Amino acid sequence: MTEPLFARPGIDPTLKSLLDAFPMTFSAADGVEVARSRLRLLKVPPELLPDLRVENRTVGHGDVTGIGVRIYWPPDTDGPLPVVVFYHGGGFCLGDLDTHDPVARAHAVGARAIVVSVQYRLAPEHPFPAGVNDCWAALQWAAEHAAEPGGDPSRLAVAGDSAGGNLAAVTALLARDNGGPALRFQLLWYPTVTADLSLPSHLENATAPILDREVIDAFLSWYLPDLDITDPTALPTTLAPANAEDLSGLPPAYIGTAEHDPLRDDGACYAKLLSAAGVQAELSNEPTLVHGYVSFALVIPAAAEAADRGLVALQKALHA
C-alpha cells in the first residue's frame, strides 16, 4: 500500500490535552440532558472574559414571540454601531446564551459591533423547524429595532457556529428571498449546510473530538425525528441551504472550517457554490483544529488566531 506523500498535521497539542480532559462523546441512548450537561462543562474562567455592557431581553416578530436574546455592546465605541445577530451551536439540541457567552463577547469586541445572541428553541422538545422560525423572527426584530440599542440597521450581519452557522446561512437566504432585511455579511463557523454524510471529511473524522459520528447521529435523531435524510439533495433549503437553486444575491461570506472536523467539507462545498454564484466567499481551513474551535479562543492560542481571522473579516465588512 502506497503511503501518502504528505501526512496532514495533527491536532494542536494544547487543544488535544484540553479535549482529552473533557470528552464530549455521547449517543442518542444517553439522552439529551447528558449531552447538555457535558457541553456546560466547557467553561471559560470569568476573569478571561471582556467586561462588556450586557442586557437580556425577550423579543419576537409576527406570530413568533417569547424569544430570549442577550445584547452585547462593544467597549469604548461611539454609535450608531453595526449589529450582528449571532446563533449559537450545539447540533440544534444543546447550547444556550450562557454556553456561548464568551463567543458572543468575542464577536462584539472583534467586530466592534452590537451583538444580539439568540436563544432559539431546541430539539428534541422543539424539532425542526421551530429553531429556524425563532432565528428568522429574531433577525427581523433586530433589523426593525436596531436603532433602540444604538445600532445602525444599514449595517446588519448574521453569524453562527456549527448548527448556528447553518441557521445564519438559512436566515441569509430567507432575508434575500423575502425582500430583506439587507445583510452586509455572513460569518459561518464550521457550518452544516449540505446534510451530506457521505462527504470525505465525515469518513476521515468519524471519531474526531467534540463532534464524531455518534454525536451527529444523536443530533439528527433529535432534530429531525420524522424526516428522511437518505437523499440530502431533496431536503428543504431551511435545513440544507446548499440545496438552493440560486445562491446569487447573498451577502459576502467568511467560512471557517477545521481539518479534524466531520463538517470540514460542508463549509468547503458551500464556499465553492457561493463563489460560483458570484458571491464573495472566503474559506479558511484550520489545519490543526477541530470542530468548535471558536469556543476555545480564550485559552488556546491557535484557536484565537483562527477566530481572529474571521472576526477581522466581519469587522472590515461592517466598518467599510
Disulfide bonds with the S-S distance in Angstrom:
none
